């Protein structure tokens, strides 16, 4: 794409437009992907356990990969880590404050172990002592994260199968959408439009996010961790709102845990595989990943100990998010 002239007062509006475009595009992409899976007879449990989870992480994935291609390791890694913190501190905090959540200990334990394990491994990768040249996640380490992703998806699938029973899987044969390709043209068009708009939205997020960092005198990592991450986490927010309305908040907790695993394993893994990530903002290792690890640990241990998550945990998470946002803005001033 041809470089766009820098018009300072347009950067923020265009950044917001990029957020809207990438979210709308991911919705189109998700709807068409689910239709294709159902038409080809893919069991609905597999659609829910894998395809939907992957598609709701599409905004983070594409925007971080775009940042990686441009050589911005700060934005690529910051988006993934910031999304984890936003999912847990803000979105889950709101859910728990409003309605609380029940805990299925077995599911909670498995997803929680994957989530904390992924964060711990990510923290190890960016520790200065790990790479003598500074912060870096190379291609091989990115591939390890992608293998971690495959293991998580397989476990997620069999976990869902165990919870619902084999009969649920067999009902895929009764799906009225199976073998119905009557809307093929429409859905393929939506698929292509969704893919293109996600790519355009990701370009705008990275391009105008970088310009905003320069305009406001903050680092690219700050823009990515706080603002890009908040925008690309909106699908999880919409899912949480829907879960609250249906009083299925335990689903929201599981979705957020799964999204956190995907952010570290898929988003960081794919971005590093495309191009080794060499972030310059040391606070990503010293503050951002540890902060994400802390809020995720609060939820994990509170849920295991109490068997449920309530308003006190929600208030704690929202407090952590507010403090972290202010401190990160203060400490992230560029130059």
Residue, then its C-alpha position, 0 to 999 in steps of 0.5 A: x500500500x502507498x504511504x498515506x500523508x500524515x495529517x495529525x488530526x485525522x490519525x485518531x478518527x482513522x484509527x477508530x475507523x480501522x477498529x470498526x472495519x476489522x471487527x465488522x470484517x471478522x464478523x462476516x468472516x466468522x459467519x461465512x466460516x461457520x456456514x461452510x463448516x455446517x454445509x460440509x457436515x462438520x459437527x457443531x461441537x467442533x465449530x464451537x470448540x475451534x472455528x468460532x474461537x479462532x475467528x473471534x481472535x482474528x482481529x488480534x491475529x491479523x493486526x499483530x501479523x501486520x505489525x510483524x510484517x512492518x517490523x514493529x515487534x512492540x505493536x505485535x507483542x503488545x496487542x496480544x499481551x494487552x488483549x489478555x489483560x483487557x479480556x481478564x481485567x476489564x471484560x471479565x471484571x465487568x461480567x463478575x461485577x454484574x452477575x458473577x460466575x459459576x465454576x466447572x472445576x475440571x474445565x476451569x483447571x484445564x483452561x487455566x493451566x494452559x492460560x498460565x502456562x502460555x503466559x509463563x512461557x511468553x515471559x521466559x521468551x522475552x526475558x533479557x537473559x534469554x536473548x543476549x541481544x535484547x528482547x526477542x522471540x525468534x521463528x523457532x520459538x514462534x513455532x513452539x507456541x503454534x504447537x502449543x496452540x494445536x495441543x490446546x485445540x485438541x484438548x479443547x475439542x475432546x473436553x467439549x466432546x466429553x462434556x456433551x457426550x458422543x450423542x451430541x456429535x452424532x446429531x451433526x448428521x441431523x443438521x438441516x444446513x448439512x449439504x445445503x449449498x444454496x447460498x454458496x455465492x453469497x457466503x463466499x462473497x462474505x468470506x472474501x469481503x470479510x478477509x479483505x476488510x480485516x486486512x484493510x482494518x489491520x493495516x489502518x490499526x498499525x499505520x495510524x496507531x504508529x502515527x498516534x504514538x508519535x503525535x501523542x509522545x508515547x511508545x508504540x507499545x503503549x498504543x498497542x497494549x492499551x488502545x489496539x488491544x481494547x479495540x481488538x478485544x471487542x468480540x470477547x466483550x460482545x460475547x460476554x454481554x450476550x452471556x450476561x443476558x442469557x445468564x450463561x456467564x460461565x460460558x463467558x469465563x471459558x471463552x475469555x480463558x480460551x481467547x487468552x490462550x489463543x492470544x499468546x499461542x496463535x497471535x504471538x506464535x504466528x507473528x514471530x514465525x512470520x518475522x522474529x519479534x524484536x520489541x524495543x520497549x522493555x516494559x513489555x517484559x518487565x511490566x506488561x506480561x507480568x501484569x497479565x500473569x498476575x490478573x490471570x492468576x487472581x482469577x484462576x486461584x480465586x475460582x479454584x479456591x472458592x468454586x465460583x467468581x463473584x463481585x469482589x473478584x470483579x472489583x479487584x480485576x477492574x481495579x487492577x485494570x484501572x491502575x495498570x492503564x494509568x501507570x502504563x501511560x505514565x511510564x510509557x512516554x516516548x523518549 
